């Protein structure tokens, strides 16, 4: 196990970094292989801006 410093990585060890990388890559691969209907970027961004605007008024 190789220790990492906060300057090198957000992870404490190379093993933690490798585990996160494997998890993230698997998640991306599942999303890319998904047959679920895609949501257009503009629709997602409109929803996000609505959430941001509601948060500003609170």
N, C-alpha and C positions, 0 to 999 in steps of 0.2 A: 504494500500500500504506500503510495507516494503522497505525501502531504503537499498541499498547495497553499500559497499565501493569498490573501484577498486581492493583492495586486495582480496575481496571475489568473485567478478564476473566482467565480462566486461559489464554487464547490470546495469542500474541505479536502477531498482526495481525488486522485485520478479515477478511482473506481466509481465514486459518486458522479463524476462528470460523464464517464462512459455509460453508466446506467441511465442517466437522464437523456443522453444522446440517443440511446437505443429506444427508450420510451417515446421520445419525440418523433423519431424517424418512423416508428410503427404507427403512431397516431396520424402522421401525414400520409403514409401509404394507405391506411384505411380510408381516410377522407378522399384521397384521389381515386380509390377503387369504388367508392360509394356510388350506388345507382339512385340515391335519393335526389329529388328535384333540386336543382341549383337555384340559389337566390342571387339575383343580379346585384352587382356592387352598388349601384345607385340606390337600390332599395335598402340595402343594409346600412349605407351611410345616412340615408334619410332617417331611419330608425334610431341610429346612434345620435344624430344631432337632436332629435326629439328628446332622447334621454338626457342629454347634456343640458338642453334648455330647461327641462323640468327641474333638474338638479340646481340650476342657477337660481330659480325662483324660490327654492326652499331655504 
